Amino acid sequence: MHSNTIHKAAAAATAPSAVSPEELRLINAYTRRELGEDEVYVFSLTLCDNDVDRDGERFSVESLFALEKLFVGKTGIFDHDPSAKNQAARIFACEVVHDPARKTAMGDAYFSLKARAYMPKTEENRALREMIDGGILKEVSVGCAVAHTLCSICGQEYITCTHRKGEVYGGKLCCGELTNPTDAYEWSFVAVPAQKQAGVTKAKRKEKSMEDILKSLESKKGAPLSGADCEKLLGYINELKQAAKDGVFYRESLTSEVLRLSAAVQPDISRDTMACMTKAMSIAQLKEVKTAFEKQKSKEFAPVPQLYGGSAKKNTESNGQFTI
């Protein structure tokens, strides 16, 4: 996904549970004062999994293990609105869990990313805690970035290959594999789940086009480029470098051919003079001159039919005829 930002959600918030001494220690690593067991509200979350969602994409198992580390310490908000007033809870522990009783749509082992989150018990968040306990606030969406979305059929970047999500090729379902997570931003309480089994809600940020990136560079008011933008720009520059090399090689080959033909059809013009002339010509002009020289050469060196008189005899009845 070329470091695309994605939002994935899972049926998440479950009933609160007792806080162990070890969990309380992890929680207090984020607090400014030591909180007691009766001061914190702790609940569990299913953040995401490796099953295929309604968008035809899924996290690889390796990505889940990477996100396991990235999501520790991240705050929970509402509807991905990055406002401080929307901060509601914080993840203090994550774990990738294997469910041997389940299989993914691809037919392989099912893994999910579980998390434990806490919030201080206050009068202000009493309604929020009651909504979680009552099963109303049940779904969450994770905001993170991944470097690639690979085709499960050919392994190439999905956007560049010819396969289509949801289609079956050789008995294998095509989907986009979300790989190499680069960052985890936040997780949000949301209203509508999208993933079939895990209840994951996913919204992909529109990827910037190269035109957008170049406009951003040209404008002093443009926002700083993201890692994904820099990666795309670097790829674009490398493509231009290769195209320039190919163009130089083609021009040199075309010029060499024009000079060779010139020596044959325009011997009165020196090679140095013709070389100076070609430097001022465009590619189109060089091709035009090359074509003209080739036509001129073909006319000058075309074979001339000759009379064959080896066995010819003068025909007395037909004046002056020869056999050709």
N, C-alpha and C positions, 0 to 999 in steps of 0.2 A: 504493500500500500504506500510504498515510498514515504515512510514516516507520516502516514496519514493519521489524523486524529479520528478516533472512533468512539462511539458510545455503545456499550453493550450492557444489558441489564438482565438480572436473574430474579426469579421468585426468591426473595431473600430473607426478609426479617422474620425471625421465628420468636417463640416465646422466650422471655428473659430467663436466665438461669443464675444459679448461685455463683459467686465469684470466688475462685480459688486463691490462695495466698500468692501463687506464682503469677496469676493473671493480675492481681492487684499490684504486684510489683511492676509488671509491664505497663499498666495504666499510669502509675505514679511517675513513670519516666517522662510523661508528657505534661504533668501538672506542676504548678508552682508551689503547691503545698501538698502534703500527704493526705490523700482521701481514704476514708474508711470504707469498709464493705457496704455499709448501709447508706453511703453517700453516692454510690454509682449505680447506674442502670446498664446492664450488659445484655447484649443480644447477639444472635448469630446471623450471618449473611451467606448466601450463595452468590458470588460475584459473577462468575462466567464458567463455561465448560468447553469441552472439545466436540460437542455435537453440532450438526449443521443447522443454522438458523433459517428464518424465512427469507433472508437475503442471499441464501446459498453460500454462506461463509462460516468458518469456524476457527477457533484458536487451535493451534497444534498443542500437543501435550508439553512440548518443550517451552512453548510460550506461556502456558499456565504456570510452570515452575519459575519462569522469569518474573511473571507478574506477582507471584507469591511474595517475592522480596520487594518489588516496587510499590505494592499497595500498603505495606505496613506504615502506619503513621498518617495516612491520607484521611482528610476530613469528608464527612458526608454533608451534602447540601440538598437543595430542592430544584429539580428540573434543570440542572446544569447551569444555574444562574450563579456566576462566580462573585457573589456578594458576601461580605463578612457577616452580615446579619442573617444569612441563610445557613451558616454553619450550625449543624445540629449534633453531630457525633464524630467519633474518630476511631479508625481501625487500629487495634493494638497487636493483632496477631492474624496470620494467614496460614493456610495449609491446603495443599493439593490432595484431594481424596479420591481414591479409586472405589467405584461401586461395582463389585463383581456380578451383581444381579442385572446390570444394565449393559446394553450395547448402543453404540451411536448409529446414526443412519448409514454410516459407511461400513458398519458391521464390526468395528473394532472396539476395544475396551473403553469404557466410559470413565472420564475423569472430570472433576469439578474443582473450582477454587473456592474454598470456604474461608470465611473471615469472622473474627470476633470484634465487635465494636462496643464502645461505651459512650455514655453521656452523664454528666453530673445530674443528680436528682434536684431539680429546682421547681418552684411553683410555676415558672414561665413555661417549662416544657412538659408539664403534667399532661396536657391534652395530647401532645405528640406521643408520649409514652403509652397513653391509653389507646391511641390510634394503632400503634404497633401491636399492643397486646390484643386488641380487638380484630386484628387481621385486615385492617383497612389499608394501612401503609405496609404493603407486603412486597412490592417490587422495587428493585434498585437498578440503576444504570451506571456502569463504570466508564469513566473518560480516560482513555489512554492513547498512546501512539505506537504504531508498529511500522517497521521498516519495509516490509514486503507483504503483498498478497499474491501467493503463488498458486498456479493451477494444479489441482490434485491429479490431473491426467499427465501433463507433460513437464511439470515442475518449473515452467517459465512464469514470468510476471503475468498475471491473468489478463491485464489490460492489453498485452502485446500478443497473446496467443489466439488461436482460432476456435478453441473450445468454449462451450457455453454452460453456465451454471445450471444445474438441474437436469442436464442431459446425461445419458448413460453411454459410455464408450467402452466397448469390449467388456461389458458387465460391470464397469466401475462408474460410480456417480461422480460427476464433475462438481467441484465446489472450490471456493477461494480459501486457501490456507493462510491465516493471519500469523505471520512469523516475525521473529526478532523484535519483541517489544523494546522500545527505547525510553519510554517514560510512562508514568501513571500520574494522572492529575487529581482526580477526585472521584467520588461515587455519589449518586443522587437518588433520592426518593422520586419515583416517577409514577405515572398513572397507568400507562399502557405497556404491557410486556409484548415482546415481538418474537422471542425465540420459542420454538415449538414446545420443548420439554422444560428447559430451565427458566422460561419466562423472561428471556433476555431481550431488552429493548435496545435497539441499535440505530444510531443515526450517524452517517458518515459526513464529515465536513467536506464541502466541495473543494476538490484539489485545484490549486492554482495552475493556470495555463502558463506556458512560457511567455506569452504576450503580457500577462498580468505581472509576472516577475520582472520583465524588462521595463514595464511602465513604472513599477515600484522603484526600480533603480534610477530611472530617469527623473523621477519626482523627488525633490528634497523632503517632501512631506510623507513619502512612503514609509510604511512600517518596516522594522528590521526583518531580514529574511530568516525564515525558520530553517532548521536543519534539513527538512525535506526540500525546501526551495533551493537551498545551497547545493544539495545533491543533484537536483534536476538541472540547475544552471551549469554545474560542472560537467554533467553529461552532455548538455547542449554545446558547451565550449569545445569539448573533445570531438564531438561530431563535426563542428565547423573546422577544427584543425585538420581532421582527416579529409574532409571535403576540399580544403585548400591544397593539401598535398596531392590529392587526385587531380585537381584542376591544373596544378603546376606541371605534373607529369604529362597530362593530356596536351597542354599547350606546347611543351617542349617537343613532344612526338609530332604534333601537327606542323610545327615550324620546321623541324628537320625534314619532313616530307616535302614541304613547299620548296625548301632550298635545293633538295635533290632534283625535283622536277624542273626547277628554274634553270639549273645547269644544263638540262637536256633540251629545253624548248626556248630558253632565252640566254644563249651563251654569251651574248654581248653585254649582259648585265653581270657584274662581278658578284661573287658570293658575299663579300663584305657589304656591298650596296644593298643587296636583297635582304641581308640579315638586319640592316638598319631599318629597312622598310617594314619588315615583319614585326619589329618591336612596337611600332605604332598601330598595328592592326589589332582589332578585337578578334575573339575566337570565331565569330561569324564571318568576319572578313577573311581570316586565314582559310576557313573552309571553302569560301567562295573562290579564292585564288587557286587553292589546291584543285578544285573541281575543273576550273578553266584550264589549268596546266595539263591535267589528265586528258581532257578532251583534245587539246592541241597536240599532245604527244601521240594520242591514238590515231590522229589524222596523218601526222607526218610519217609515222612508222607502220602505217597500214600496208599489207602485202598488195602488190600491183599484179593483176592477171597478165600473163604473157602468152604470146602466140606459140603454139606448139607446131613446129614445121618438120619434125623428123621424118614423118612418113607422108607428108602432104604432097599431093600431086595437083598440078594445074588442071583445072576442069575447062576443057575447050568449049563446052556448051554453056558454062556459066562463067563469065568473064571475071577473073581475079578473086576467086573464093578459096579460102584456106580452111583446113580443119583446125579447130582450136583445142 
